[in-house]
Amino acid sequence: MTIAYLDCFSGISGDMFLGSLLDAGVPFDELKERLGTLPLHGYRIDIKREARSQIFGSRFLVTMEGGGHEHRGLKAIREIIARGDLSESVKEKSMLIFESLARVEGKIHNQQPEDVLFHEVGAVDSIIDIVGTMYALEYLDVKTVFASHLPLGSGFTGSAHGKIPVPAPATVALLKGVPLFDSGVPHEMVTPTGAALVKGLTCSFGPMPPMVVQKIGYGVGSRDLPDRPNLLRILIGQQSTESLDTVVVLETNVDDGTPEGLGYLMDRLFDAGALDVVFLPVQMKKNRPGVQIQVIGRPDQRDRLVEIMIRESATLGVRFRYSQRRVLPRSLVEVDSPWGKIKVKEVLIEEGSPLLVPEYEVCREIAARNDIPLREVYGWITSLNVEASQPA
């Protein structure tokens, strides 16, 4: 499977993303032809070979020939994209990006998403950047996108609403749940369009996943930065058998929790989507015995899980960190059993052979329905692995 890794050491914008894909091998003439089918006029697109810190890449440019930007809402943008000679997948993914922007802009300006009039991101250049990026990813057959942690800048920038802080409110809202850090650079490092694209496309943020790199592209940013090359690097290749993803690890220590309260907390956390919840015995200050609550979840679940931990445990604070984990590919499959068809988890181990793992809830239901020991159901499922390992 073809994957891409965005190395965002200088942030990300829509034009840098598209520039990196062009630099990685998307033919500019084919991109231009497809974008030309959108009912947009009065603009010109170009690609230039430029260097930052003597590293050359592709700078993608959209030049308006008729002056100002037209303000558009979701309905108008949807009609423009629908009329383009593009695949349904490109159209759908492009609209999902604009809808995510509409939701955060609406919340910021106290409007319904459909009532939001886009200014900067409704302009021709942002429509071109978003649709062009989706087309380019499809052209390169990229199925999954990974990205590094994102650096944010500081200061102020101009907008249709006047001076706004950097990062822009829409950028911050879009990047909730994404690992961020302060770059120390007094410039905008991540634009709203860049934030919408990377949040909407990326499955995991962190170190580069195991992959065999086949193509490398550099998208050139519009300005020279004082302490780093203003480039977005994309690595494209084949995913190796090892699979990594990013999780958020939440921890807090309590010394006043009751067994019933902790049990209820665990249920609430799992109901909210936690991947794992663990209670560990700890010795706290003043030699008081306590419990460390450790929760693992998806990065975008952080705020919800923290809220539950604080409300249900009465802790005064929760520590969190982002961590990489290696996971084995798994899926649910059906097998024929003495009790009918049942679902079991199929896990691919390193040698590539499948391992069947019992699912507790399924086994419990079978045991209760047939009035047999739970271990009998577990034993029958695990015996399938022994049979599969025997030579034919």
C-alpha positions as CSV (number, residue, x, y, z in Angstrom):
1,M,0.0,0.0,0.0
2,T,1.3,3.5,-0.9
3,I,1.6,5.9,2.0
4,A,2.9,9.4,2.4
5,Y,4.7,11.1,5.3
6,L,4.5,14.9,5.7
7,D,7.7,16.2,7.4
8,C,6.4,19.5,8.6
9,F,9.5,21.1,10.1
10,S,8.4,24.5,8.7
11,G,4.7,24.0,9.1
12,I,2.3,23.5,6.2
13,S,0.0,25.5,3.9
14,G,-2.1,24.5,1.0
15,D,0.3,25.7,-1.7
16,M,3.3,24.0,0.0
17,F,1.4,20.7,0.2
18,L,0.5,20.8,-3.5
19,G,4.0,22.0,-4.4
20,S,5.5,18.9,-2.6
21,L,3.2,16.6,-4.5
22,L,4.2,18.2,-7.8
23,D,7.8,17.9,-6.8
24,A,7.3,14.2,-6.1
25,G,6.1,13.5,-9.6
26,V,2.6,14.7,-10.4
27,P,2.7,16.2,-13.9
28,F,1.9,19.9,-13.8
29,D,0.2,19.9,-17.2
30,E,-2.2,17.1,-16.1
31,L,-3.0,18.9,-12.9
32,K,-3.6,22.1,-14.8
33,E,-5.9,20.4,-17.2
34,R,-8.1,18.9,-14.5
35,L,-8.3,22.1,-12.5
36,G,-9.2,23.9,-15.6
37,T,-12.5,22.0,-15.7
38,L,-13.6,23.8,-12.5
39,P,-15.9,26.8,-13.4
40,L,-13.4,29.3,-12.0
41,H,-12.0,32.2,-14.0
42,G,-9.5,35.1,-13.8
43,Y,-6.6,33.2,-12.4
44,R,-3.3,31.6,-13.6
45,I,-1.4,28.8,-12.0
46,D,2.4,28.3,-12.3
47,I,5.1,26.1,-10.9
48,K,8.6,27.5,-10.1
49,R,11.8,25.8,-9.1
50,E,13.1,27.7,-6.1
51,A,15.5,27.0,-3.2
52,R,15.4,27.6,0.5
53,S,18.8,27.1,2.2
54,Q,20.0,25.7,-1.1
55,I,17.5,22.9,-1.0
56,F,15.5,23.1,-4.2
57,G,11.8,22.3,-4.5
58,S,8.6,23.3,-6.3
59,R,6.7,26.4,-5.5
60,F,3.1,26.3,-6.6
61,L,1.6,29.7,-7.4
62,V,-1.9,31.0,-8.1
63,T,-2.1,34.5,-9.5
64,M,-5.3,36.4,-9.8
65,E,-5.6,38.3,-13.0
66,G,-8.8,40.3,-12.2
67,G,-8.1,41.7,-8.8
68,G,-10.0,40.9,-5.5
69,H,-11.3,37.7,-4.0
70,E,-14.9,36.6,-4.2
71,H,-16.6,35.6,-1.0
72,R,-18.2,32.2,-1.2
73,G,-20.3,29.9,1.0
74,L,-20.4,26.2,1.2
75,K,-23.2,25.9,-1.4
76,A,-21.3,27.9,-4.0
77,I,-18.1,25.9,-3.4
78,R,-20.0,22.6,-3.5
79,E,-21.4,23.6,-6.9
80,I,-18.0,24.5,-8.3
81,I,-16.4,21.3,-7.2
82,A,-19.3,19.2,-8.4
83,R,-19.0,20.5,-12.0
84,G,-15.3,19.6,-12.3
85,D,-14.0,16.7,-14.4
86,L,-12.8,14.9,-11.3
87,S,-13.4,11.5,-9.7
88,E,-16.2,11.3,-7.1
89,S,-13.6,10.5,-4.5
90,V,-11.7,13.7,-5.2
91,K,-14.9,15.7,-5.1
92,E,-16.1,14.1,-1.8
93,K,-12.8,14.5,0.0
94,S,-12.4,18.1,-1.1
95,M,-15.9,19.0,0.2
96,L,-15.1,17.3,3.5
97,I,-12.2,19.7,3.9
98,F,-14.4,22.7,3.3
99,E,-17.1,21.4,5.6
100,S,-14.6,21.1,8.4
101,L,-13.5,24.7,7.8
102,A,-17.1,25.8,7.8
103,R,-17.8,24.2,11.1
104,V,-14.9,25.9,12.9
105,E,-15.4,29.2,11.2
106,G,-19.1,29.1,12.1
107,K,-18.3,28.4,15.8
108,I,-15.8,31.2,15.9
109,H,-18.1,33.8,14.3
110,N,-21.4,32.4,15.9
111,Q,-22.9,31.2,12.6
112,Q,-24.3,28.0,11.1
113,P,-21.8,26.3,8.8
114,E,-24.0,26.8,5.7
115,D,-24.1,30.6,6.5
116,V,-20.4,31.0,6.7
117,L,-18.9,33.2,3.9
118,F,-15.4,32.2,3.3
119,H,-12.9,35.0,2.6
120,E,-9.4,33.8,2.4
121,V,-10.3,30.1,2.1
122,G,-13.2,30.8,-0.2
123,A,-10.9,32.5,-2.7
124,V,-9.8,30.8,-5.9
125,D,-6.3,29.9,-4.6
126,S,-7.7,27.9,-1.7
127,I,-10.2,26.0,-3.9
128,I,-7.3,25.2,-6.2
129,D,-5.0,24.2,-3.4
130,I,-7.5,21.8,-1.8
131,V,-8.9,20.2,-5.0
132,G,-5.5,20.1,-6.5
133,T,-4.1,18.3,-3.5
134,M,-6.8,15.7,-3.5
135,Y,-6.3,15.1,-7.2
136,A,-2.5,14.8,-6.8
137,L,-2.8,12.3,-3.9
138,E,-5.1,10.2,-6.1
139,Y,-2.7,10.4,-9.0
140,L,0.1,9.1,-6.9
141,D,-2.2,6.4,-5.5
142,V,-1.5,7.5,-1.9
143,K,-3.9,5.6,0.4
144,T,-2.8,6.8,3.8
145,V,-1.1,10.0,5.0
146,F,1.0,10.3,8.2
147,A,2.5,13.6,9.5
148,S,5.1,14.9,12.0
149,H,4.1,17.0,15.0
150,L,3.3,20.5,13.8
151,P,5.2,23.7,14.6
152,L,3.1,26.8,15.3
153,G,4.3,30.4,14.9
154,S,3.3,33.6,16.8
155,G,2.4,37.2,16.3
156,F,-0.4,38.7,14.2
157,T,-1.6,38.5,10.6
158,G,-4.1,40.4,8.5
159,S,-7.5,38.9,7.6
160,A,-10.9,40.0,6.2
161,H,-11.9,40.7,9.8
162,G,-8.8,42.7,10.7
163,K,-5.7,41.8,12.7
164,I,-5.9,38.3,14.2
165,P,-3.4,36.3,16.3
166,V,-1.1,33.7,14.9
167,P,-1.9,30.9,14.8
168,A,-5.3,31.9,13.4
169,P,-8.4,31.0,15.4
170,A,-9.5,28.6,12.7
171,T,-6.1,26.9,12.6
172,V,-6.1,26.3,16.4
173,A,-9.7,25.0,16.3
174,L,-8.9,22.6,13.4
175,L,-5.9,21.2,15.2
176,K,-7.6,20.2,18.4
177,G,-6.2,16.8,19.4
178,V,-3.1,17.1,17.1
179,P,0.4,17.2,18.7
180,L,1.7,20.8,18.4
181,F,4.7,22.7,19.6
182,D,5.9,26.4,19.6
183,S,8.4,26.9,16.8
184,G,9.7,30.1,18.2
185,V,9.2,31.8,14.8
186,P,7.2,35.0,14.7
187,H,5.4,34.1,11.5
188,E,2.4,32.0,10.5
189,M,3.7,28.4,10.1
190,V,0.4,26.6,9.7
191,T,-2.4,28.2,7.6
192,P,-6.1,27.4,8.0
193,T,-6.0,25.6,4.6
194,G,-2.9,23.7,5.6
195,A,-4.5,22.8,9.0
196,A,-7.7,21.5,7.4
197,L,-5.8,19.4,4.9
198,V,-3.4,17.8,7.4
199,K,-6.1,17.2,10.0
200,G,-8.6,15.8,7.4
201,L,-6.1,13.5,5.7
202,T,-3.7,12.3,8.4
203,C,-4.3,9.1,10.3
204,S,-1.4,9.5,12.7
205,F,1.0,12.2,13.9
206,G,4.5,11.5,15.1
207,P,7.7,9.9,13.8
208,M,7.9,8.5,10.2
209,P,6.2,5.1,10.0
210,P,8.2,2.1,8.7
211,M,8.2,2.4,4.9
212,V,10.2,1.9,1.8
213,V,10.7,5.4,0.4
214,Q,10.3,5.7,-3.4
215,K,9.6,9.4,-4.0
216,I,10.6,12.6,-2.2
217,G,9.1,16.0,-2.8
218,Y,9.7,19.5,-1.4
219,G,7.1,22.2,-1.5
220,V,8.5,25.7,-1.2
221,G,6.9,28.3,1.1
222,S,6.5,32.0,0.2
223,R,9.0,33.5,2.6
224,D,12.5,32.9,3.9
225,L,12.5,32.0,7.6
226,P,15.4,33.0,9.8
227,D,16.2,29.7,11.4
228,R,15.1,26.9,9.0
229,P,14.4,26.3,5.3
230,N,10.7,27.1,4.5
231,L,9.9,23.8,2.9
232,L,7.4,21.0,3.3
233,R,9.0,17.6,2.7
234,I,6.8,14.6,1.6
235,L,8.1,11.1,1.5
236,I,6.1,8.6,-0.5
237,G,6.5,4.8,-0.6
238,Q,5.3,1.4,0.4
239,Q,4.2,0.7,3.9
240,S,6.2,-2.1,5.6
241,T,4.5,-4.8,7.5
242,E,5.1,-3.0,10.8
243,S,2.2,-0.7,11.7
244,L,2.5,2.3,14.0
245,D,0.0,4.8,15.2
246,T,-0.1,7.7,17.7
247,V,-2.1,7.5,21.0
248,V,-2.5,9.9,23.9
249,V,-1.6,8.5,27.3
250,L,-3.4,10.2,30.2
251,E,-2.4,9.7,33.9
252,T,-3.4,10.9,37.3
253,N,-2.9,9.6,40.9
254,V,-5.8,9.6,43.4
255,D,-5.9,8.5,47.1
256,D,-9.6,9.1,47.8
257,G,-11.3,6.9,45.2
258,T,-13.8,4.2,46.2
259,P,-13.8,0.8,44.4
260,E,-17.3,1.5,43.1
261,G,-16.3,4.9,41.9
262,L,-13.3,3.7,40.1
263,G,-15.3,0.9,38.4
264,Y,-17.8,3.4,37.2
265,L,-15.0,5.7,35.9
266,M,-13.6,2.8,33.9
267,D,-17.0,2.1,32.3
268,R,-17.4,5.8,31.4
269,L,-14.0,6.0,29.8
270,F,-14.6,2.8,27.7
271,D,-18.0,4.1,26.7
272,A,-16.3,7.4,25.5
273,G,-13.9,5.4,23.3
274,A,-10.8,4.8,25.4
275,L,-8.6,2.1,24.0
276,D,-7.4,0.9,27.4
277,V,-7.8,1.8,31.1
278,V,-5.5,0.5,33.8
279,F,-5.5,1.0,37.6
280,L,-2.1,0.7,39.3
281,P,-1.3,0.6,43.0
282,V,1.0,3.5,44.0
283,Q,2.4,4.9,47.3
284,M,1.7,8.6,47.4
285,K,2.9,11.5,49.6
286,K,2.6,11.1,53.4
287,N,2.8,7.3,52.8
288,R,-0.8,7.1,51.6
289,P,-1.7,4.2,49.4
290,G,-3.4,5.3,46.2
291,V,-4.3,4.4,42.6
292,Q,-2.7,5.6,39.4
293,I,-5.3,5.8,36.6
294,Q,-3.8,5.4,33.2
295,V,-5.9,5.8,30.1
296,I,-4.9,5.3,26.4
297,G,-7.0,6.9,23.7
298,R,-6.9,8.5,20.2
299,P,-5.3,12.0,20.1
300,D,-8.7,13.6,19.2
301,Q,-10.3,12.0,22.2
302,R,-8.0,13.7,24.7
303,D,-10.3,16.5,25.9
304,R,-13.3,14.3,26.4
305,L,-11.3,11.6,28.3
306,V,-9.7,14.2,30.5
307,E,-13.1,15.7,31.3
308,I,-14.4,12.4,32.4
309,M,-11.3,11.7,34.5
310,I,-11.6,15.0,36.3
311,R,-15.4,14.8,36.9
312,E,-15.6,11.2,38.0
313,S,-12.3,10.9,40.0
314,A,-12.2,14.4,41.6
315,T,-8.5,14.6,40.6
316,L,-7.0,18.1,40.5
317,G,-5.1,17.5,37.3
318,V,-4.3,15.0,34.5
319,R,-0.9,14.4,32.9
320,F,-0.8,13.6,29.2
321,R,1.7,12.7,26.5
322,Y,1.6,11.5,23.0
323,S,3.2,8.1,22.2
324,Q,3.8,5.8,19.3
325,R,2.6,2.2,19.5
326,R,3.3,-0.7,17.2
327,V,0.1,-2.7,16.4
328,L,-0.4,-5.9,14.5
329,P,-3.0,-5.9,11.7
330,R,-6.3,-7.3,12.9
331,S,-9.9,-7.8,11.7
332,L,-13.1,-9.6,12.7
333,V,-13.8,-12.8,10.8
334,E,-16.6,-15.4,11.0
335,V,-15.8,-19.1,11.6
336,D,-18.1,-22.1,11.7
337,S,-18.3,-23.6,15.2
338,P,-20.3,-26.3,17.1
339,W,-22.6,-23.4,18.2
340,G,-23.0,-21.8,14.7
341,K,-21.1,-19.0,13.0
342,I,-19.2,-16.9,15.5
343,K,-17.0,-13.8,15.2
344,V,-13.3,-14.0,16.3
345,K,-10.4,-11.6,16.0
346,E,-7.9,-12.5,13.3
347,V,-4.4,-11.1,14.0
348,L,-1.5,-11.2,11.6
349,I,1.7,-12.1,13.4
350,E,5.1,-11.2,12.2
351,E,5.5,-14.3,10.0
352,G,2.3,-13.2,8.2
353,S,0.3,-16.2,9.4
354,P,-3.1,-15.5,11.1
355,L,-3.8,-16.0,14.8
356,L,-7.4,-16.4,15.9
357,V,-8.1,-14.7,19.2
358,P,-11.4,-15.2,21.1
359,E,-13.6,-12.2,21.7
360,Y,-14.8,-12.2,25.3
361,E,-18.3,-10.8,24.8
362,V,-19.0,-13.3,22.0
363,C,-17.7,-16.3,24.0
364,R,-19.6,-15.2,27.1
365,E,-22.9,-15.1,25.1
366,I,-22.2,-18.6,23.7
367,A,-21.3,-20.0,27.1
368,A,-24.4,-18.5,28.7
369,R,-26.8,-19.6,25.9
370,N,-25.6,-23.2,25.9
371,D,-24.9,-23.5,29.6
372,I,-21.3,-24.6,29.1
373,P,-18.0,-23.4,30.7
374,L,-16.5,-20.2,29.2
375,R,-13.1,-22.0,29.0
376,E,-14.7,-24.6,26.6
377,V,-15.5,-21.9,24.1
378,Y,-12.1,-20.3,24.5
379,G,-10.4,-23.6,24.1
380,W,-12.2,-24.6,20.9
381,I,-11.3,-21.2,19.3
382,T,-7.6,-21.4,20.3
383,S,-7.4,-25.0,19.1
384,L,-8.0,-23.7,15.5
385,N,-4.5,-22.1,15.7
386,V,-3.0,-25.5,16.5
387,E,-4.8,-27.2,13.6
388,A,-3.7,-24.5,11.2
389,S,0.0,-24.9,12.2
390,Q,0.0,-28.7,11.5
391,P,1.5,-29.7,8.2
392,A,-0.9,-30.8,5.5
